Amino acid sequence: MISYRDIAKRAGVSTMTVSRAMRGDPKVRAVTAQKVEAAAQALGYVRNPIADSFMKQVRSKRVLSGVSRIAWVYPEKVNSGAHVIDAYYRGACEAARASGFEVDRFVLGEALSSRSLRRILQARGIRGMLISPTVGDLVDFDFDFEGFAAVMFGYSLRSPDMNRVSSHHSVNQFALLAHIRELGYRDVLYVSNWQQERRLNFGWLASTLAFGREHQSEMRIRHVYLDDFEEALATGGSSLQLPEVIVSCHQSLIGRLEQIGCRIPEDVGFVSPTVRPEGYRGRRLAGMNQCSELIGARAVELLSDSLAMNRLGVPEHPVTLLVRGQWCDGETLQSKC
């Protein structure tokens, strides 16, 4: 990391002169200030906006607190049932506090426009934003990011293309199917819906099809969309050829299957690509823990790095950080080996 001492040595001035030049002290001669600026650029020095802001308060004896603030922004109103988003938020808040940040929440909508949000953030001195995913279809996030660093979650926000943190959907799904195979299952049905697949950048579906192709000599892996599967269940399942195990994040299907006399896991196993801590009706589900709180924490780390390096605005080369999940044993799947 480049220090004021390094800049002073290259410019041939004292460290104090570098400090005064960097903060725009009018007592520093223009020629000296230009020499310091040239040395800093030659060494690749990048200002830390958080440190600059804090030191400015120290020098003016107006330090309000030792805590910086970042924003958590919901692009739309989200109900309490969005458990993954709630977990992102919990993880982000915990990591933010550990890093000396507090988190202010905002919900865009009729009561708060993007333009109004920008003015509020500027007034509060907030330059970092964590932008929650949506629960519906893909949307564009209309906001002027000049002067702000931001991190998005997942792929539900199409544009602008910002730094993101996401579950590693394709790797997680591949690991899930591999675990099912190790337990002796050979007939698998994956149930999803189109909107969900789009929001996941088709990570689950693509990985399911690839795994099926790789193991087609020993496994039968099918995919069906949720509407078609529910229509078959509505007829009592007479037109439905049930597999050995169903893979789906739609956990309510367990109840629908049991209504037609199908026992879980004795008749059909059930595995979720995203298990909830509370399970389903008191039952612990087998499947993948997406480590959502860890994803929230990683988003804070990525945002903090952007702020520290003064990387503001829409990045030229956005970064996507992927977090792997963990397999969780549960009551809805038993070994066949």
C-alpha positions as CSV (number, residue, x, y, z in Angstrom):
1,M,0.0,0.0,0.0
2,I,1.4,3.4,-1.0
3,S,1.9,5.8,2.0
4,Y,2.5,9.5,2.3
5,R,6.1,8.7,3.1
6,D,6.5,7.0,-0.3
7,I,5.0,10.0,-2.1
8,A,7.2,12.4,-0.1
9,K,10.3,10.5,-1.0
10,R,9.5,10.5,-4.7
11,A,8.4,14.2,-4.7
12,G,11.4,15.4,-2.7
13,V,9.3,17.0,0.0
14,S,8.4,16.3,3.6
15,T,5.6,14.0,4.7
16,M,3.8,17.0,6.3
17,T,3.9,18.8,3.0
18,V,2.3,15.8,1.2
19,S,-0.4,15.7,3.9
20,R,-1.1,19.4,3.5
21,A,-1.1,19.2,-0.3
22,M,-3.5,16.2,-0.3
23,R,-6.1,18.1,1.7
24,G,-5.8,21.2,-0.5
25,D,-4.1,23.5,2.0
26,P,-3.9,26.9,0.2
27,K,-0.6,27.6,1.9
28,V,1.1,24.9,-0.2
29,R,2.5,26.5,-3.4
30,A,0.9,25.4,-6.6
31,V,4.1,24.1,-8.0
32,T,4.7,21.9,-4.9
33,A,1.1,20.6,-5.0
34,Q,1.5,19.6,-8.6
35,K,4.8,17.8,-7.8
36,V,3.0,15.9,-5.0
37,E,0.1,15.0,-7.3
38,A,2.4,13.8,-10.0
39,A,4.3,11.6,-7.6
40,A,1.1,10.2,-6.2
41,Q,-0.2,9.3,-9.6
42,A,3.2,7.8,-10.7
43,L,3.1,5.5,-7.6
44,G,-0.6,4.5,-8.2
45,Y,-1.8,6.1,-5.0
46,V,-5.6,5.9,-4.5
47,R,-7.4,8.0,-1.9
48,N,-9.5,6.3,0.8
49,P,-12.7,8.3,0.9
50,I,-13.7,7.0,4.3
51,A,-10.4,7.9,5.9
52,D,-10.3,11.3,4.1
53,S,-13.8,12.1,5.4
54,F,-12.9,11.0,8.9
55,M,-9.7,13.1,9.0
56,K,-11.5,16.1,7.6
57,Q,-13.8,15.9,10.6
58,V,-10.9,15.4,13.0
59,R,-9.1,18.5,11.7
60,S,-12.3,20.6,11.9
61,K,-13.0,19.2,15.4
62,R,-16.5,18.1,14.2
63,V,-16.3,14.3,14.6
64,L,-19.9,13.3,15.0
65,S,-19.2,9.6,15.6
66,G,-16.7,6.9,14.7
67,V,-19.3,5.0,12.7
68,S,-19.8,5.3,8.9
69,R,-23.1,4.4,7.3
70,I,-24.1,2.3,4.3
71,A,-27.5,1.9,2.7
72,W,-29.6,-1.2,2.2
73,V,-32.0,-0.5,-0.6
74,Y,-35.1,-2.6,-1.5
75,P,-36.0,-1.9,-5.2
76,E,-39.5,-2.9,-4.2
77,K,-41.6,-3.6,-1.1
78,V,-40.7,-7.1,0.1
79,N,-42.9,-9.1,2.5
80,S,-41.6,-11.0,5.5
81,G,-41.8,-14.3,3.6
82,A,-38.7,-13.5,1.5
83,H,-36.6,-15.6,3.9
84,V,-33.5,-15.5,1.7
85,I,-33.5,-11.7,1.5
86,D,-34.0,-11.5,5.2
87,A,-30.9,-13.7,5.7
88,Y,-28.9,-11.6,3.3
89,Y,-29.8,-8.6,5.4
90,R,-29.0,-10.2,8.8
91,G,-25.6,-11.3,7.5
92,A,-24.9,-7.9,6.0
93,C,-25.8,-6.1,9.2
94,E,-23.6,-8.3,11.4
95,A,-20.6,-7.9,9.0
96,A,-21.2,-4.2,8.7
97,R,-21.2,-3.7,12.5
98,A,-18.0,-5.7,12.8
99,S,-16.4,-3.3,10.2
100,G,-17.6,-0.2,11.9
101,F,-20.6,0.5,9.7
102,E,-24.3,1.0,10.5
103,V,-26.9,0.1,8.0
104,D,-29.8,2.4,7.0
105,R,-32.7,0.8,5.2
106,F,-34.7,2.3,2.3
107,V,-37.6,1.0,0.2
108,L,-38.1,2.5,-3.2
109,G,-41.7,3.0,-4.4
110,E,-44.4,5.6,-4.5
111,A,-43.1,7.2,-1.3
112,L,-39.5,7.3,-2.3
113,S,-38.1,7.8,-5.8
114,S,-34.6,7.0,-6.9
115,R,-33.9,10.7,-7.3
116,S,-35.1,11.4,-3.7
117,L,-33.0,8.5,-2.4
118,R,-29.9,9.9,-4.0
119,R,-30.5,13.3,-2.3
120,I,-31.0,11.6,1.1
121,L,-27.9,9.5,0.7
122,Q,-25.8,12.5,-0.2
123,A,-27.2,14.5,2.7
124,R,-26.3,11.7,5.1
125,G,-22.9,11.2,3.6
126,I,-23.7,7.7,2.6
127,R,-21.7,6.5,-0.5
128,G,-22.1,2.7,-0.2
129,M,-25.2,0.8,-1.2
130,L,-26.3,-2.8,-0.9
131,I,-29.1,-3.4,-3.2
132,S,-31.6,-6.2,-2.3
133,P,-32.8,-8.6,-5.0
134,T,-36.4,-8.6,-6.1
135,V,-38.9,-11.3,-5.5
136,G,-40.6,-11.0,-8.8
137,D,-39.4,-10.9,-12.4
138,L,-36.2,-9.3,-13.6
139,V,-36.1,-5.5,-13.3
140,D,-33.8,-2.6,-14.2
141,F,-32.5,-0.5,-11.3
142,D,-33.0,3.2,-12.3
143,F,-30.4,5.1,-10.2
144,D,-27.6,7.5,-10.9
145,F,-24.6,5.7,-9.4
146,E,-22.1,8.5,-10.0
147,G,-20.3,9.1,-6.7
148,F,-21.6,5.8,-5.1
149,A,-20.3,2.3,-4.7
150,A,-22.8,-0.5,-4.9
151,V,-23.2,-4.3,-4.6
152,M,-26.2,-6.2,-5.9
153,F,-27.4,-9.7,-4.9
154,G,-28.0,-12.4,-7.4
155,Y,-29.3,-11.7,-11.0
156,S,-32.8,-10.4,-10.5
157,L,-31.6,-6.8,-11.2
158,R,-30.6,-6.8,-14.9
159,S,-29.0,-3.4,-15.2
160,P,-26.8,-1.6,-14.7
161,D,-24.2,-4.4,-14.5
162,M,-22.7,-3.8,-11.0
163,N,-20.5,-5.8,-8.7
164,R,-22.6,-8.7,-7.4
165,V,-22.6,-11.5,-4.8
166,S,-24.6,-14.6,-5.4
167,S,-25.0,-18.2,-4.4
168,H,-23.0,-20.5,-6.7
169,H,-26.3,-22.0,-8.1
170,S,-24.8,-24.3,-10.7
171,V,-22.1,-25.7,-8.4
172,N,-24.6,-26.2,-5.6
173,Q,-27.1,-28.0,-7.8
174,F,-24.4,-30.3,-9.2
175,A,-23.3,-31.1,-5.6
176,L,-26.9,-31.8,-4.6
177,L,-27.5,-34.2,-7.5
178,A,-24.2,-35.9,-6.8
179,H,-25.2,-36.5,-3.2
180,I,-28.5,-37.9,-4.3
181,R,-26.7,-40.3,-6.6
182,E,-24.4,-41.4,-3.7
183,L,-27.4,-42.3,-1.7
184,G,-28.6,-44.7,-4.4
185,Y,-31.2,-42.7,-6.2
186,R,-31.4,-43.1,-10.0
187,D,-34.8,-41.6,-10.9
188,V,-34.9,-37.8,-10.3
189,L,-37.5,-35.2,-11.1
190,Y,-36.6,-31.5,-10.9
191,V,-39.6,-29.1,-10.5
192,S,-39.1,-25.4,-11.0
193,N,-40.8,-22.4,-12.6
194,W,-39.7,-20.2,-15.5
195,Q,-39.6,-16.9,-13.5
196,Q,-37.4,-18.5,-10.8
197,E,-35.0,-19.9,-13.4
198,R,-34.5,-16.5,-15.0
199,R,-33.8,-14.9,-11.6
200,L,-31.1,-17.5,-11.0
201,N,-29.5,-17.0,-14.4
202,F,-30.7,-20.6,-15.2
203,G,-28.0,-22.0,-12.8
204,W,-30.1,-24.7,-11.3
205,L,-31.7,-25.9,-14.6
206,A,-28.5,-25.8,-16.6
207,S,-26.6,-27.8,-14.0
208,T,-29.5,-30.3,-13.7
209,L,-29.5,-30.9,-17.5
210,A,-25.7,-31.2,-17.5
211,F,-25.6,-33.7,-14.7
212,G,-28.3,-35.7,-16.4
213,R,-26.3,-35.8,-19.6
214,E,-23.1,-36.8,-17.8
215,H,-24.8,-39.7,-15.9
216,Q,-27.5,-40.7,-18.5
217,S,-26.2,-44.3,-18.6
218,E,-27.2,-44.8,-15.0
219,M,-29.7,-42.1,-14.0
220,R,-33.0,-40.8,-15.3
221,I,-33.2,-37.0,-14.6
222,R,-36.3,-35.2,-15.8
223,H,-37.4,-31.6,-15.5
224,V,-41.0,-30.3,-15.4
225,Y,-42.3,-26.8,-14.8
226,L,-44.3,-26.2,-11.6
227,D,-47.6,-25.4,-13.4
228,D,-47.6,-28.7,-15.2
229,F,-46.7,-30.6,-12.1
230,E,-49.4,-29.0,-10.0
231,E,-52.0,-29.7,-12.8
232,A,-51.1,-33.4,-12.7
233,L,-51.4,-33.4,-8.9
234,A,-54.8,-31.7,-9.1
235,T,-56.1,-34.8,-11.0
236,G,-55.0,-37.0,-8.2
237,G,-51.7,-37.9,-9.7
238,S,-53.2,-40.4,-12.1
239,S,-51.3,-38.9,-15.1
240,L,-48.1,-38.5,-13.1
241,Q,-45.3,-40.9,-13.1
242,L,-43.6,-40.2,-9.7
243,P,-39.8,-40.5,-9.5
244,E,-37.8,-41.9,-6.6
245,V,-36.9,-38.3,-5.5
246,I,-38.2,-34.8,-6.3
247,V,-35.8,-31.8,-6.3
248,S,-37.6,-28.5,-5.9
249,C,-37.5,-25.3,-3.8
250,H,-41.3,-25.3,-3.8
251,Q,-41.6,-27.0,-0.4
252,S,-45.4,-26.7,-0.4
253,L,-45.3,-29.7,-2.9
254,I,-44.7,-31.9,0.1
255,G,-48.2,-31.3,1.4
256,R,-49.7,-31.7,-2.1
257,L,-48.0,-35.0,-2.5
258,E,-49.2,-36.2,0.9
259,Q,-52.7,-35.2,0.0
260,I,-52.7,-37.8,-2.8
261,G,-51.4,-40.5,-0.4
262,C,-47.7,-40.2,-1.2
263,R,-45.4,-40.7,1.8
264,I,-42.3,-38.6,2.2
265,P,-39.6,-40.0,2.2
266,E,-40.9,-43.7,2.2
267,D,-42.5,-43.4,-1.3
268,V,-40.8,-40.4,-2.7
269,G,-37.8,-38.5,-1.4
270,F,-37.9,-34.7,-1.4
271,V,-34.8,-32.4,-1.6
272,S,-34.7,-28.7,-1.7
273,P,-31.9,-26.6,-3.4
274,T,-32.4,-24.0,-0.7
275,V,-33.4,-25.4,2.7
276,R,-34.9,-23.1,5.3
277,P,-33.7,-23.2,8.9
278,E,-37.3,-23.7,10.1
279,G,-37.9,-26.6,7.7
280,Y,-41.4,-27.5,6.5
281,R,-44.1,-28.0,9.1
282,G,-41.6,-28.8,11.7
283,R,-39.7,-31.3,9.5
284,R,-36.0,-30.8,8.7
285,L,-35.6,-30.9,4.9
286,A,-32.7,-32.5,3.0
287,G,-30.9,-30.3,0.6
288,M,-28.5,-27.4,0.1
289,N,-28.0,-24.6,2.6
290,Q,-27.2,-21.6,0.4
291,C,-25.4,-19.9,3.3
292,S,-27.4,-16.7,2.7
293,E,-26.1,-14.9,5.8
294,L,-22.5,-15.5,4.6
295,I,-23.5,-14.0,1.2
296,G,-24.7,-10.9,3.0
297,A,-21.4,-10.7,4.8
298,R,-19.4,-11.1,1.6
299,A,-21.4,-8.3,0.0
300,V,-20.3,-5.9,2.8
301,E,-16.7,-6.9,2.3
302,L,-16.9,-6.3,-1.5
303,L,-18.6,-2.9,-0.9
304,S,-16.0,-1.9,1.8
305,D,-13.2,-2.7,-0.7
306,S,-14.8,-0.5,-3.3
307,L,-15.1,2.4,-0.9
308,A,-11.6,2.0,0.4
309,M,-10.2,2.0,-3.2
310,N,-12.5,4.9,-4.2
311,R,-14.1,2.7,-7.0
312,L,-17.3,4.6,-7.5
313,G,-20.0,4.5,-10.2
314,V,-20.8,1.7,-12.6
315,P,-17.7,-0.4,-12.9
316,E,-16.1,-1.0,-16.3
317,H,-15.4,-4.6,-15.4
318,P,-18.0,-5.8,-12.8
319,V,-17.0,-8.5,-10.3
320,T,-19.3,-11.4,-9.3
321,L,-18.5,-13.2,-6.1
322,L,-19.9,-16.7,-5.8
323,V,-20.5,-18.5,-2.5
324,R,-20.8,-22.2,-2.3
325,G,-23.5,-23.9,-0.2
326,Q,-23.4,-26.9,2.0
327,W,-25.4,-30.2,1.9
328,C,-27.8,-30.7,4.9
329,D,-29.2,-34.1,5.8
330,G,-32.9,-34.1,6.6
331,E,-36.0,-36.1,7.3
332,T,-37.3,-36.0,3.7
333,L,-34.6,-38.2,2.2
334,Q,-33.3,-41.6,3.3
335,S,-30.3,-43.6,2.0
336,K,-31.2,-46.4,-0.5
337,C,-27.7,-48.0,-0.2
